[in-house]
Amino acid sequence: MAELIGPAVEESGLVLEHVALKPAGTGLVLQVLVDLPEDSTDSVDIDRIAAVSRAVSELLDRTDPVPGSTYELEVSSPGATRELAAPRHWRRSIGRLVRVTPVEGEKFTARLLEVGQDGVVLQRSHQVKKGMPARLLDPERWAFEAVRRARVEVEFTD
């Protein structure tokens, strides 16, 4: 299914992240997850989601990829708190706050500064006293294989 849908998504200037046909109640849902290219740190706006949804829907109407079945098309983006499962996800999140679960050690939150071939550079902060500004610690290099799981954190600013 990805081979069929991928070109339509790419023509819209987006990247196809994932496609899945899943049962939902008495029917099926075709879930299509799209994102911006890795050199962009913006988020996918609703107008782009609507445009790619129309393009994919028209394509599917012409090709009938699930003969004899009806399904609902659901096109979405990864969202604000996306999981960082591939290097391109990390690159899309440079400058953001990330929550990291390392293979060894405690979970922590840090700013994502750089992404390289084999890993990332993260900068943690330490708040000595409540109400005082946080002190930035030295940047740390983390190999991808040293990170069990990571997710973008929503950041609220004043």
C-alpha positions as CSV (number, residue, x, y, z in Angstrom):
1,M,0.0,0.0,0.0
2,A,2.9,2.4,0.8
3,E,4.2,1.9,-2.8
4,L,0.8,3.1,-4.1
5,I,0.3,6.0,-1.7
6,G,3.9,7.2,-1.4
7,P,4.2,9.1,-4.7
8,A,1.0,11.1,-4.1
9,V,2.2,12.1,-0.6
10,E,5.6,13.1,-2.1
11,E,3.9,15.2,-4.8
12,S,2.3,17.1,-1.9
13,G,5.8,17.9,-0.5
14,L,5.4,15.5,2.4
15,V,7.0,12.3,3.5
16,L,5.1,9.1,4.1
17,E,5.9,7.8,7.6
18,H,3.5,4.9,7.9
19,V,0.5,3.2,6.3
20,A,-1.7,0.6,8.1
21,L,-5.1,-1.0,7.4
22,K,-6.7,-1.7,10.7
23,P,-10.1,-3.1,11.9
24,A,-12.3,-0.5,13.5
25,G,-15.7,-1.6,14.7
26,T,-17.4,-3.4,11.8
27,G,-15.2,-1.8,9.2
28,L,-11.6,-0.9,8.3
29,V,-9.6,2.3,8.7
30,L,-6.7,3.0,6.4
31,Q,-4.3,5.1,8.5
32,V,-1.8,7.3,6.6
33,L,0.8,9.1,8.7
34,V,2.7,11.9,6.9
35,D,5.4,14.4,7.9
36,L,7.4,17.3,6.5
37,P,10.9,16.5,5.1
38,E,13.7,16.2,7.6
39,D,15.2,19.5,6.8
40,S,12.1,21.3,8.1
41,T,11.5,22.0,11.8
42,D,7.9,23.3,11.2
43,S,4.8,21.3,11.8
44,V,2.4,20.0,9.2
45,D,-0.6,22.4,9.1
46,I,-4.2,21.3,8.6
47,D,-4.3,22.7,5.1
48,R,-1.5,20.4,4.0
49,I,-3.1,17.4,5.7
50,A,-6.4,18.2,3.9
51,A,-4.6,18.6,0.5
52,V,-2.7,15.3,0.8
53,S,-5.9,13.6,2.1
54,R,-7.8,14.7,-1.1
55,A,-4.9,13.5,-3.3
56,V,-4.7,10.1,-1.6
57,S,-8.5,9.7,-1.6
58,E,-8.7,10.4,-5.3
59,L,-5.9,7.9,-6.0
60,L,-7.5,5.2,-3.9
61,D,-10.9,5.8,-5.6
62,R,-9.2,5.1,-9.0
63,T,-7.2,2.0,-7.9
64,D,-9.5,0.2,-5.3
65,P,-6.6,-1.2,-3.3
66,V,-8.8,-3.3,-1.0
67,P,-11.3,-4.9,-3.4
68,G,-14.6,-5.8,-1.9
69,S,-14.0,-3.8,1.3
70,T,-15.1,-0.4,2.4
71,Y,-12.7,1.6,4.6
72,E,-12.4,5.0,6.1
73,L,-9.3,7.0,5.2
74,E,-7.5,8.7,8.1
75,V,-4.6,11.0,7.2
76,S,-2.6,12.6,10.1
77,S,0.8,13.9,11.2
78,P,2.9,12.6,14.1
79,G,1.8,15.3,16.5
80,A,3.5,17.6,19.0
81,T,4.8,14.8,21.2
82,R,6.1,12.4,18.5
83,E,8.3,9.5,19.4
84,L,11.8,9.8,18.0
85,A,12.3,6.4,16.5
86,A,14.5,7.2,13.5
87,P,17.4,9.6,12.8
88,R,15.1,11.7,10.5
89,H,12.7,12.2,13.5
90,W,15.6,13.5,15.6
91,R,16.7,15.9,12.8
92,R,13.1,17.2,12.5
93,S,13.2,18.0,16.3
94,I,16.5,20.0,16.6
95,G,16.0,22.8,19.1
96,R,13.1,21.1,20.8
97,L,12.9,19.7,24.3
98,V,13.1,15.9,24.4
99,R,12.3,13.3,27.1
100,V,14.9,10.5,26.9
101,T,14.8,7.0,28.4
102,P,18.4,5.7,28.1
103,V,19.3,2.1,27.9
104,E,21.1,2.6,31.2
105,G,20.3,5.2,33.8
106,E,17.3,7.4,34.7
107,K,15.0,9.3,32.3
108,F,15.8,12.9,31.7
109,T,14.7,15.9,29.7
110,A,17.2,17.9,27.6
111,R,17.4,20.3,24.6
112,L,18.3,18.6,21.3
113,L,21.2,20.6,19.9
114,E,22.6,18.5,17.1
115,V,22.0,15.2,15.2
116,G,24.9,13.3,13.6
117,Q,25.3,10.0,11.8
118,D,25.6,7.9,15.0
119,G,23.8,10.0,17.6
120,V,22.8,13.3,19.1
121,V,24.0,16.1,21.2
122,L,21.7,17.0,24.2
123,Q,21.9,19.7,26.8
124,R,20.3,19.2,30.1
125,S,19.6,22.0,32.6
126,H,19.6,21.9,36.4
127,Q,17.5,24.1,38.6
128,V,19.2,24.6,42.0
129,K,16.3,26.4,43.7
130,K,12.7,26.8,42.8
131,G,12.1,30.2,41.2
132,M,15.7,30.6,40.2
133,P,16.7,30.3,36.5
134,A,17.9,26.9,35.5
135,R,21.6,26.5,34.9
136,L,22.6,24.9,31.5
137,L,24.9,21.9,31.9
138,D,27.6,21.0,29.3
139,P,26.3,19.4,26.1
140,E,26.5,15.6,26.1
141,R,26.9,13.2,23.1
142,W,24.5,10.2,23.1
143,A,24.8,7.4,20.6
144,F,21.4,6.3,19.1
145,E,21.9,2.8,20.5
146,A,22.3,4.2,24.1
147,V,18.8,5.6,23.9
148,R,16.0,3.2,24.6
149,R,13.2,5.6,23.8
150,A,12.8,9.4,23.2
151,R,9.8,11.7,22.7
152,V,9.4,15.4,22.0
153,E,8.1,17.3,25.0
154,V,5.5,20.1,24.7
155,E,7.1,23.2,26.0
156,F,5.1,26.0,27.5
157,T,6.7,29.5,27.6
158,D,5.8,32.7,29.2
